[in-house]
Amino acid sequence: QVQLVESGGGLVQPGGSLRLSCAASGTIFKLYNMGWYRQAPGKERELVADTTSTTTTIYADSVKGRFTISRDNAKNAVYLLMTSLNAEDTAVYYCNAWITDSLRGPTYSYWGQGAQVTVSS
């Protein structure tokens, strides 16, 4: 069984920074893409940033230049450094990872429990 555990959310003032962390545990044979999504009240979940196993990254236009995604393959972890935060960044942030648990097994998408990020003065 695979689990993704997130940490690092909280309340921050506009212009501030936060760092989210997510670690995968359990039976992991291969870890493919890892990414961060967010869902604001009344809105659909959207992609924030994603990184492949070779660390190619993509970002939503709304966070380019402000957010940085990184991963540590040795720790099966992904991070999201968020800077210059504004009220529009307020949302629940979810970690996502595509994982295979055996040599010939299927690849499944797993989700973290979500971390609330609130940007407010």
N, C-alpha and C positions, 0 to 999 in steps of 0.2 A: 504494500500500500504506500502510495506517495502522498506526501503532505507538503504544502507551501505555507510557510509561516512568515508573516509580515511584521515589521516594527518601524517606528519612527514618525508616525503621524502626530498631529496636534494642532494647537492654535498658534498662529504667527501673525505679526503685523504686516500690513502692506509694505512691500519692498524687502521683506525678510527672506530667510532661506530655511529649508528643511531637507533632510536626507532620509529617504525611505530605503529599507532593506528587506530582502526576501530571500529565504533559504529553503531549498528543497531537501527533503529527507525521505528515507525509505529505500525501496528497491529501484535503483536507477542504473540502467545499462548505458543509455545515451540521452544526453540533454541537448535538445535542439534550440529553437528560438526561445528566448525569454523576453518578457515585455511587461509594460505597465499600461493599464487602462484606467479610466476614471468615469464616474457617473455622478453628475450633479442632480439635485432634486428636480424632478419633472423632465429630465432629459435622458436620452439613451446613453448606454455605455459607449465610450469612444477610446480609440487608441491614442495613447500619449507618446510612447516610445517603444522601440523594439530592437533587440540585438540578436544576431545569429551566433552560432557556435564559433564562428571565425571573427566575431566582433564587428561585423558590418552593422551599422545602426541606421534607423529611420526615426523621424520625429514628426509629430503633428505640427502644422504650420504655426499654430497658436503658441507653441512652447519652444520653437527653434531659437537658439541663442540664449535661452534662459535655463533650460533643463539639460542635464547630462545623464545618459544611461551608461552603466558599466556593469561588467560581470566578472566574477572570479570562478573560473571553471573548477579549480581545485576544491572550492567550498560549495559548489553547486548554488551559487548565490548571484543575485542581481540587485543593483542599487539604482536609485534615482535621486540625483542631486537637483534640487529645485531652488532657483534664485530669482530675485526680482518678482516675488509672488504678488499677485493681485487678487481682488475679490472673485474674479472669474475663474480662478484656479481652485476655488472651494469645491470639494467633491469627496466622494469615497474613492480611494485609489486601490486598484486590485492588481496583484501580481499574477502573471500568466506564464506557463511554461509547457512546452511540448516534450514529452518524455516517453522513451521506450524502456520497458523493464526487463527485456531479455533479447538475445541475439536475433531471434526471428519473430519477436512479438510485435504487435501493433503499436502505433504511436498515439498517445492520448494527450488531450489538452487538460491541464490542471489549473485551478484557481486558488489564490490565497483568500483569506477571510475578509480582507478589506481593511483599509486604514483611513480614518477620517482626517482630512486636511481642511482646516478652516482658516481663511485669511480675513482678518478683521482687526480694526483698531479699537 
